[in-house]
């Protein structure tokens, strides 16, 4: 069975992005269906896969990371309207028997992602 995992790296500090709220949605047309909300651990990873087993279905998904909240907690000074408040990543799952890993590399002014393993 496949699964979906994630982790966050704070590239401005070269450390894991810990205690970041992560929300996963299933995308259906213009609607979002909430799947799970969790937090990253001290290693910047979630303690459990975001999706697995019978809930791991083909389709379009959206991950939302509360990065401004994280940077505020770590003492980074952000403007009243942060450049990156929530980072949103939309992606597709085409093979429910595969492992999809969607990491986030983030700083207060940039982010990137890729399909990891």
MIDOSE-1310 file (N, C-alpha, C; in nm, 2 decimals, decimal comma, always signed):
residues 117
xxxx	+0,08/-0,12/+0,00/+0,00/+0,00/+0,00/+0,09/+0,12/+0,00; +0,04/+0,23/-0,07/+0,11/+0,35/-0,07/+0,09/+0,44/+0,05; +0,16/+0,55/+0,05/+0,14/+0,65/+0,16/+0,19/+0,78/+0,11; +0,15/+0,89/+0,18/+0,19/+1,02/+0,16/+0,26/+1,08/+0,29
xxxx	+0,38/+1,13/+0,27/+0,45/+1,18/+0,38/+0,51/+1,32/+0,34; +0,56/+1,39/+0,44/+0,61/+1,53/+0,42/+0,72/+1,56/+0,53; +0,80/+1,65/+0,50/+0,89/+1,71/+0,60/+0,92/+1,85/+0,56; +0,96/+1,93/+0,66/+0,99/+2,07/+0,63/+1,14/+2,10/+0,68
xxxx	+1,21/+2,17/+0,59/+1,34/+2,22/+0,62/+1,35/+2,37/+0,62; +1,39/+2,43/+0,73/+1,40/+2,58/+0,73/+1,54/+2,61/+0,67; +1,54/+2,65/+0,55/+1,67/+2,67/+0,48/+1,74/+2,80/+0,53; +1,67/+2,89/+0,60/+1,74/+3,01/+0,65/+1,82/+2,97/+0,77
xxxx	+1,79/+2,86/+0,84/+1,87/+2,82/+0,96/+1,94/+2,69/+0,93; +1,91/+2,62/+0,83/+1,97/+2,49/+0,80/+1,92/+2,39/+0,90; +1,80/+2,40/+0,95/+1,74/+2,31/+1,05/+1,61/+2,26/+1,01; +1,56/+2,15/+1,07/+1,42/+2,11/+1,05/+1,32/+2,21/+1,09
xxxx	+1,21/+2,22/+1,02/+1,10/+2,31/+1,06/+1,01/+2,24/+1,15; +1,03/+2,27/+1,28/+0,96/+2,19/+1,38/+0,83/+2,27/+1,43; +0,73/+2,20/+1,47/+0,61/+2,26/+1,52/+0,54/+2,35/+1,42; +0,53/+2,30/+1,29/+0,46/+2,37/+1,19/+0,33/+2,30/+1,16
xxxx	+0,22/+2,38/+1,16/+0,09/+2,32/+1,13/+0,08/+2,28/+0,99; +0,04/+2,16/+0,96/+0,03/+2,11/+0,82/-0,11/+2,06/+0,80; -0,18/+2,11/+0,70/-0,32/+2,06/+0,67/-0,32/+2,00/+0,53; -0,38/+1,89/+0,52/-0,40/+1,82/+0,39/-0,54/+1,83/+0,35
xxxx	-0,57/+1,86/+0,22/-0,70/+1,87/+0,16/-0,70/+1,78/+0,04; -0,82/+1,72/+0,01/-0,84/+1,66/-0,12/-0,91/+1,76/-0,21; -0,87/+1,78/-0,33/-0,92/+1,88/-0,42/-1,02/+1,82/-0,51; -1,15/+1,87/-0,51/-1,25/+1,83/-0,60/-1,31/+1,95/-0,67
xxxx	-1,27/+1,97/-0,80/-1,32/+2,09/-0,87/-1,26/+2,21/-0,80; -1,36/+2,30/-0,75/-1,32/+2,42/-0,68/-1,33/+2,40/-0,53; -1,36/+2,28/-0,49/-1,39/+2,25/-0,34/-1,27/+2,18/-0,28; -1,25/+2,21/-0,15/-1,15/+2,14/-0,07/-1,21/+2,06/+0,04
xxxx	-1,17/+1,93/+0,05/-1,22/+1,85/+0,15/-1,11/+1,82/+0,25; -1,13/+1,87/+0,37/-1,03/+1,85/+0,48/-1,00/+1,70/+0,50; -0,88/+1,67/+0,50/-0,84/+1,53/+0,53/-0,78/+1,52/+0,67; -0,68/+1,60/+0,70/-0,61/+1,59/+0,83/-0,53/+1,72/+0,85
xxxx	-0,52/+1,76/+0,98/-0,43/+1,86/+1,02/-0,34/+1,81/+1,13; -0,21/+1,83/+1,12/-0,12/+1,78/+1,21/+0,00/+1,88/+1,23; +0,10/+1,85/+1,31/+0,21/+1,93/+1,33/+0,34/+1,85/+1,30; +0,44/+1,93/+1,25/+0,57/+1,86/+1,24/+0,63/+1,84/+1,37
xxxx	+0,72/+1,74/+1,38/+0,79/+1,71/+1,51/+0,92/+1,78/+1,51; +1,01/+1,75/+1,61/+1,13/+1,82/+1,62/+1,23/+1,80/+1,50; +1,20/+1,69/+1,43/+1,28/+1,65/+1,31/+1,22/+1,71/+1,18; +1,11/+1,79/+1,20/+1,05/+1,86/+1,08/+0,96/+1,76/+1,00
xxxx	+0,93/+1,65/+1,06/+0,84/+1,55/+0,99/+0,71/+1,53/+1,07; +0,61/+1,47/+1,01/+0,49/+1,44/+1,08/+0,51/+1,30/+1,14; +0,45/+1,27/+1,26/+0,47/+1,15/+1,33/+0,41/+1,03/+1,25; +0,31/+1,05/+1,17/+0,24/+0,95/+1,10/+0,23/+1,00/+0,95
xxxx	+0,21/+0,90/+0,86/+0,19/+0,94/+0,72/+0,06/+1,03/+0,72; +0,05/+1,12/+0,62/-0,07/+1,20/+0,61/-0,18/+1,12/+0,55; -0,15/+1,03/+0,46/-0,25/+0,94/+0,40/-0,18/+0,80/+0,38; -0,26/+0,70/+0,40/-0,22/+0,56/+0,38/-0,34/+0,47/+0,38
xxxx	-0,31/+0,35/+0,33/-0,42/+0,25/+0,33/-0,53/+0,28/+0,24; -0,65/+0,25/+0,29/-0,77/+0,27/+0,20/-0,80/+0,42/+0,18; -0,75/+0,51/+0,26/-0,77/+0,65/+0,24/-0,67/+0,71/+0,13; -0,58/+0,63/+0,09/-0,48/+0,68/-0,01/-0,53/+0,65/-0,15
xxxx	-0,59/+0,76/-0,20/-0,66/+0,75/-0,33/-0,60/+0,83/-0,44; -0,62/+0,79/-0,57/-0,58/+0,88/-0,68/-0,65/+1,01/-0,67; -0,59/+1,12/-0,72/-0,65/+1,24/-0,72/-0,56/+1,36/-0,70; -0,62/+1,48/-0,69/-0,55/+1,60/-0,67/-0,56/+1,64/-0,52
xxxx	-0,45/+1,68/-0,46/-0,44/+1,71/-0,32/-0,37/+1,85/-0,30; -0,39/+1,91/-0,18/-0,33/+2,03/-0,15/-0,28/+2,02/+0,00; -0,15/+2,05/+0,01/-0,08/+2,07/+0,14/-0,07/+2,21/+0,17; -0,11/+2,25/+0,30/-0,09/+2,39/+0,34/-0,01/+2,39/+0,47
xxxx	+0,10/+2,47/+0,46/+0,19/+2,48/+0,58/+0,18/+2,62/+0,64; +0,16/+2,63/+0,77/+0,15/+2,76/+0,83/+0,29/+2,81/+0,86; +0,36/+2,86/+0,76/+0,50/+2,90/+0,78/+0,52/+3,03/+0,85; +0,43/+3,13/+0,84/+0,44/+3,26/+0,91/+0,43/+3,23/+1,06
xxxx	+0,34/+3,15/+1,10/+0,33/+3,11/+1,24/+0,46/+3,05/+1,30; +0,52/+2,97/+1,22/+0,65/+2,91/+1,26/+0,76/+3,01/+1,27; +0,77/+3,10/+1,17/+0,88/+3,20/+1,17/+0,85/+3,30/+1,29; +0,73/+3,33/+1,32/+0,70/+3,42/+1,43/+0,75/+3,35/+1,56
xxxx	+0,72/+3,22/+1,58/+0,76/+3,15/+1,70/+0,91/+3,14/+1,71; +0,98/+3,14/+1,60/+1,13/+3,13/+1,61/+1,20/+3,26/+1,62; +1,12/+3,37/+1,63/+1,18/+3,50/+1,65/+1,21/+3,58/+1,53; +1,17/+3,53/+1,41/+1,19/+3,61/+1,29/+1,09/+3,72/+1,28
xxxx	+1,14/+3,84/+1,25/+1,06/+3,96/+1,24/+1,00/+3,96/+1,10; +0,86/+3,95/+1,09/+0,79/+3,96/+0,96/+0,70/+4,08/+0,96; +0,67/+4,13/+0,84/+0,58/+4,24/+0,83/+0,44/+4,20/+0,87; +0,35/+4,30/+0,89/+0,21/+4,27/+0,92/+0,15/+4,18/+0,82
xxxx	+0,19/+4,19/+0,70/+0,14/+4,11/+0,59/+0,27/+4,03/+0,54; +0,30/+3,91/+0,59/+0,42/+3,84/+0,56/+0,42/+3,80/+0,41; +0,53/+3,80/+0,35/+0,55/+3,76/+0,21/+0,49/+3,62/+0,19; +0,54/+3,53/+0,28/+0,48/+3,39/+0,28/+0,41/+3,37/+0,41
xxxx	+0,28/+3,36/+0,40/+0,20/+3,33/+0,52/+0,18/+3,18/+0,53; +0,09/+3,13/+0,45/+0,08/+2,99/+0,43/+0,13/+2,95/+0,30; +0,21/+2,84/+0,30/+0,27/+2,79/+0,17/+0,17/+2,68/+0,13; +0,12/+2,69/+0,01/+0,03/+2,59/-0,04/+0,09/+2,52/-0,16
xxxx	+0,08/+2,38/-0,16/+0,14/+2,30/-0,26/+0,03/+2,21/-0,31; -0,01/+2,22/-0,44/-0,10/+2,13/-0,50/-0,03/+2,03/-0,59; -0,07/+1,90/-0,58/+0,00/+1,80/-0,65/-0,10/+1,68/-0,67; -0,06/+1,59/-0,76/-0,15/+1,48/-0,80/-0,09/+1,35/-0,75
xxxx	-0,18/+1,26/-0,71/-0,14/+1,12/-0,68/-0,20/+1,03/-0,79; -0,11/+0,97/-0,87/-0,16/+0,89/-0,98/-0,15/+0,74/-0,96; -0,08/+0,70/-0,85/-0,05/+0,56/-0,82/-0,07/+0,53/-0,67; -0,18/+0,48/-0,63/-0,21/+0,47/-0,48/-0,12/+0,35/-0,42
xxxx	-0,04/+0,29/-0,50/+0,05/+0,19/-0,43/+0,19/+0,24/-0,41; +0,21/+0,36/-0,45/+0,35/+0,42/-0,44/+0,36/+0,51/-0,32; +0,48/+0,54/-0,28/+0,51/+0,63/-0,17/+0,53/+0,77/-0,23; +0,45/+0,86/-0,19/+0,47/+1,00/-0,24/+0,52/+1,08/-0,12
xxxx	+0,63/+1,14/-0,13/+0,69/+1,23/-0,03/+0,70/+1,37/-0,08; +0,64/+1,47/-0,02/+0,63/+1,60/-0,06/+0,70/+1,69/+0,04; +0,83/+1,72/+0,03/+0,90/+1,80/+0,13/+0,89/+1,95/+0,09; +0,90/+2,03/+0,20/+0,90/+2,18/+0,18/+1,03/+2,23/+0,23
xxxx	+1,10/+2,30/+0,15/+1,22/+2,38/+0,19/+1,18/+2,52/+0,19; +1,19/+2,59/+0,31/+1,13/+2,72/+0,32/+1,22/+2,82/+0,40; +1,21/+2,95/+0,36/+1,27/+3,06/+0,44/+1,16/+3,16/+0,44; +1,18/+3,28/+0,51/+1,07/+3,38/+0,51/+1,03/+3,43/+0,37
xxxx	+1,12/+3,42/+0,27/+1,10/+3,48/+0,14/+1,11/+3,39/+0,02; +1,12/+3,26/+0,05/+1,12/+3,16/-0,06/+1,09/+3,02/-0,02; +1,04/+2,94/-0,11/+1,02/+2,80/-0,08/+1,04/+2,72/-0,21; +1,06/+2,59/-0,19/+1,07/+2,50/-0,30/+1,02/+2,36/-0,25
xxxx	+0,99/+2,28/-0,35/+0,94/+2,14/-0,32/+0,98/+2,05/-0,43; +0,97/+1,92/-0,41/+0,99/+1,82/-0,52/+0,93/+1,69/-0,47; +0,92/+1,60/-0,56/+0,87/+1,47/-0,52/+0,99/+1,39/-0,47; +0,99/+1,36/-0,35/+1,09/+1,29/-0,28/+1,06/+1,14/-0,28
x	+1,14/+1,07/-0,21/+1,12/+0,92/-0,19/+1,12/+0,88/-0,05
